[in-house]
Amino acid sequence: MRRGISQTLWIIVAAIVIMVTALVVLTIFGAGITPVTNLTSAKSSCVAQFEISCVATGTNTPPGWTASTLKLPDGSVTSCSKLTTCECTSTPIGTSGINKYTSSCT
């Protein structure tokens, strides 16, 4: 009787570990390749991603900026860094040492 319960418990624990591992992997790599309807939509998505990253962190390259994650209608896969050129600039606010970050994309 104990051996049966022990084996059942072991199977349940193993299943939970496998499920948690799968969820972690899906969370890490879940974004994958994002299909877009046209080049303008892809560029708009990239500009929005850059603006949010610039204002929030003040960095010039958001995470995944150079990764080929956008699938264009012609079937090709490209990255935001190839679609648009963006720059994050900082402007001091008074003498407090705090900067305001703004982005510009072309």
C-alpha positions as CSV (number, residue, x, y, z in Angstrom):
1,M,0.0,0.0,0.0
2,R,2.8,2.5,0.9
3,R,4.7,1.7,-2.2
4,G,1.7,2.5,-4.4
5,I,1.1,5.8,-2.6
6,S,4.8,6.6,-2.9
7,Q,4.9,5.9,-6.6
8,T,1.8,8.0,-7.2
9,L,3.2,10.9,-5.2
10,W,6.5,10.6,-7.2
11,I,4.5,10.7,-10.5
12,I,2.5,13.8,-9.4
13,V,5.7,15.7,-8.3
14,A,7.5,14.8,-11.5
15,A,4.5,16.0,-13.5
16,I,4.4,19.3,-11.6
17,V,8.1,19.8,-12.2
18,I,7.7,19.2,-15.9
19,M,4.7,21.6,-16.1
20,V,6.6,24.3,-14.3
21,T,9.6,23.9,-16.5
22,A,7.5,24.1,-19.6
23,L,5.8,27.3,-18.4
24,V,9.2,28.9,-17.6
25,V,10.4,28.0,-21.1
26,L,7.2,29.4,-22.7
27,T,7.5,32.5,-20.7
28,I,11.1,33.1,-21.7
29,F,10.6,32.4,-25.4
30,G,6.9,33.0,-25.7
31,A,7.1,36.3,-27.7
32,G,8.6,34.5,-30.6
33,I,8.0,35.9,-34.1
34,T,5.2,38.5,-34.3
35,P,3.3,38.6,-37.6
36,V,2.5,42.1,-38.8
37,T,0.1,43.1,-41.5
38,N,2.3,45.6,-43.3
39,L,5.6,47.5,-43.1
40,T,3.9,50.6,-41.6
41,S,2.4,48.5,-38.8
42,A,5.8,46.9,-38.1
43,K,7.6,50.3,-38.0
44,S,4.8,51.7,-35.7
45,S,5.3,48.8,-33.3
46,C,9.0,49.3,-33.2
47,V,8.7,53.1,-32.6
48,A,6.2,52.5,-29.7
49,Q,8.6,49.9,-28.2
50,F,11.5,52.3,-28.4
51,E,9.6,55.2,-27.0
52,I,8.4,53.2,-24.0
53,S,11.9,51.9,-23.3
54,C,13.5,55.3,-23.7
55,V,11.1,57.2,-21.4
56,A,11.2,54.4,-18.8
57,T,14.9,53.5,-18.7
58,G,16.8,56.1,-20.8
59,T,18.4,53.4,-22.9
60,N,19.0,53.6,-26.7
61,T,18.4,49.9,-27.3
62,P,15.3,48.2,-25.9
63,P,15.5,44.5,-25.2
64,G,15.1,42.5,-28.4
65,W,15.7,45.6,-30.6
66,T,18.2,43.8,-32.8
67,A,16.5,40.3,-32.7
68,S,14.7,39.3,-35.8
69,T,11.2,38.9,-34.4
70,L,8.9,40.6,-36.9
71,K,7.4,38.5,-39.7
72,L,6.6,40.8,-42.7
73,P,3.7,40.0,-45.1
74,D,6.2,38.8,-47.7
75,G,7.3,36.1,-45.3
76,S,10.7,37.6,-44.4
77,V,11.7,38.1,-40.8
78,T,13.4,41.3,-39.7
79,S,14.3,43.3,-36.6
80,C,13.3,46.7,-35.4
81,S,16.9,48.0,-35.8
82,K,16.6,47.3,-39.5
83,L,13.3,49.0,-40.0
84,T,13.8,52.3,-38.2
85,T,16.5,54.4,-36.7
86,C,15.7,55.8,-33.2
87,E,17.6,57.9,-30.7
88,C,17.0,58.5,-27.0
89,T,18.1,61.9,-25.7
90,S,18.1,63.3,-22.1
91,T,17.3,66.8,-21.0
92,P,18.2,68.0,-17.5
93,I,15.2,69.2,-15.4
94,G,16.4,72.1,-13.4
95,T,19.3,71.6,-11.1
96,S,18.0,68.5,-9.4
97,G,20.1,66.1,-11.5
98,I,17.0,64.4,-12.9
99,N,16.8,64.0,-16.6
100,K,13.8,63.8,-18.9
101,Y,14.2,61.3,-21.7
102,T,12.6,61.7,-25.1
103,S,12.9,59.6,-28.2
104,S,12.9,60.5,-31.9
105,C,12.7,57.9,-34.7
106,T,13.0,58.2,-38.5
